[in-house]
């Protein structure tokens, strides 16, 4: 096998070299072996009953069985990915995105974070707010202060449907999108706080109580360091995220 690029080979991601983490969620039904499809090939540890299931539709396949999604039942399930330098964004651009299908939501339900305990600051976190009809919010803290930039969606987060979430830092602006539509922006300046905590998926902090765990599914979680992939409203991806770059696309 040789490695070469041709425009006839697809799909590819021109920013694949900057992808810190890519969890597509594909695999054997019931498997707890979760693969990081980025070039980092980071280990992923499943806790509780977190697993791959392929008995539900994905964001790209309207019927089951499917290639699989990451499933969480809200009673102790979560995934952790060990700390890595590629999660230390400094003052640079970044994009964090994934598809979320919520089966139920309560106040401060966590989806993704790098936060040690609930009072602490973190470089990034997705969780619902404390309203009666929970809205999704994104939080990112800079080390000066430290202080949070918090963006709360104006809309209650829907249940029983796939929603693409994206948080994008572009210079000194932080944007939050749902299904490709900008839901809010905030000013952010300076380097983000840095810690040695793992990335947690399915909870909002390492010590989050069981009541704040995610009950639902996640598909195609991608973190890209140094790249603002979306700078305005965009079309939601209609296929799983590519796992190749133009320089590493393998020719069979």
N, C-alpha and C positions, 0 to 999 in steps of 0.2 A: 504494500500500500504506500502511495506517495501522498504528500501533503501539498495541495495546490489550490488556488482559487480560480473559480470561473463563475461568471454571472448566471450560469445555468444551474448552479448549485444553490439551493435555498432550503430553509431560511437561514439568514445570518444576522448577526448583531455587530454593527461597527464599533460599539462601545463594550463589547464582551470582555475585553482585557481589564475594564474598570469595574466589572461586576464583583462585588464582595461576597454575595450569597445568592443562590438561586435554588429555591425549593419548589419544584414543579408539582410534587404530590403524586406522581405517577408510580404505580407498582402493583404488587399482588395484594388482593383483598385481605385485610387483617394484618398486614405486615407492619412491623415496627422498625423496619430498616428504611430510614428516610435518607435519600441521597441529596447531597449538595452538588448541583450540576454546574456550578461555577468552576473556574480553573483552580480555585483554592481547595476544592474537595474537602471542605470542613466536615468534621464529625457532627452528627445530630443525635441527640439522646431523647428518647421518648419516655415520658413519665405518665403514671396512671394508665388509662386506656387509650391514650393518643395513638393513632394508627392511620394507615392508609385504608380507605374503603373505595371500592369501585362500583357500588350498588346505587350510586346517585349520579345525576347528571353533573357535568362539569360546566364551567362558563362557556366552553366551546362545543360541547356535545349535549344536545337537548334531551337525550334519552340515556338510560342506563341499560346494560352495564357500560362503564366508561374506563378511561385509562387510570382513573383514581384521583382522589383529593385527600387532603389532610383533615382528619375528623377529630373533634373534641366534644366531650359530653357534658362539660361544665362542672364536673364533680372531681376534679383533681388532675385533669389531663393538661399537659403542656409539653412543649418541646424546648430544648436548650441547645444553643450552638456556642462553643467556647469563644472567649474573647479573642480578637484578632486585630492587628494593626489596621486592617482594611475597614474596621468599624470606627476608627478614630478619624473623623472628618475634618477636624481643625476648623478653619474659617472658610473652607472650600464649599463648592456646590455639591449637592447630592440629590439622589432620587430614591425614595422608598415606596414600593408599590406592591399590591397584592389584590386578589379577588377574595371577597368575604361573603359567605352565606350564613346569616344568623338564624338560628332556630328559636332563640329567646335572648332577651337582653335585660340587664338590670343596671342600676347605677354603677358606674365605674367598672364596667366589664372590660377586661384587658384583651387586646388582640395581639399586640407586639410591643416589646419594650427592651430597653437596656438599663433598667433601673434596679438598684439593690433593694431598697425598702420604700414604702409608700411616702414618707416625708422627704425623700432625697430627690435631688435633681438628676436628670439623665439627658444624654444627647438626643434621644428620640423615644417617643411613646405614642401608640394609638390606643385610645380607650373611649368608652362612652362617658358623657357628662352625668351630672347628678339629677337631671330633670326626670319628671314622671314618665315622659315618653323620650327615652334616651336618644341623644344625638351623638354622633361620632365626633371626637376631637383629636387633634394632633398637637403634641407638645414637644418642644426642643429647647434645651437650656444652654446658654452660653456661660463660660466660666467666670466672666466678670460679674461680680455680684454674689453668687450666681443669680441669674434671672431667667424666667421662662418666657418664651414666646408661645402663646396658646391660641390655636385657631379652632373654633367650634362651628360645625356645620349648622346652618339655620334650619335644617330639616331633620325631623325624627328619622332615625335609621330604619329602613324597611326590613321586615322579616321575610323569610322564604323566597328570597331572590338573590342572585349573584350581583354584587356591586364591586366595581373596580375602585380602589382607594389609591391615591398617590399624594405623597408629600414631597415637595421640591424646593430646595434652596437654590436661589439664583442671585448671587451676590449678597446684598443685604436685605433681600426679600424672601420670605417663606410663604409658599402657596400650598393650599390644600384643595384637592380635586376629588369629586365623586362621580364616577361614570363619565370622566372626561370634562366635567363642568367645574369651573372654579367656584368653590364654596366660601373662600375667605383667604385673606392675605395678612401678613404681619411683618413688621420690621424686625430684623435680626442682625446683630453686628458683633464681630469678634469670633473667637474660637469656641467651639462647643465644649462643654464639660467632658472630661475623659474619665473612664473608670475601667476596672478589670472584670466587670460583671459579664456573664454570658448574655447573648441575645435570647430573650424569652418569647416564645410564640404560644399564644393562648392564655396569657396572663399579663398583668400590667406591672408587676414587680417580682423580684425573686421571692419575697416574703408575702405576696398577695394572699389574702384569705380565699378559701375555696369558693365563697359566694361570688367572687369576682372573676372566676374562670370563664372562658369562652365556651358557649354551647353552640356549635356550628361547624362550618367547614372553611378551609382556606385552600386556595389554589394559586400556583405560580407567584410565589413571593420572591421579589427581586430587589436587592439593595445595590445601588450603583454609586460608587465614590467618585467625586470630582466631576460629575456630569449632571446638568439639569436637563433631563430628557424632555420635559414638557415646559414650554414657556408661554402657552396660551391654551385655550380649550382644545381638546383633541378627540379623535375617534378612539373608542375603547378597543384594545387589541382583540382580535377575533380568532387568534390561534395561540397555542402555548408559546412562551418566550423562547427564542432561539438559544441554542447551546453552542453555537459556533461563531467565530469571528472570521473576517475575510482572510486572515493569515493562517488560520488553523482548520479551515474546512477540509474534512478528509474525503478524498476521492476513493470510492470502493474499487 
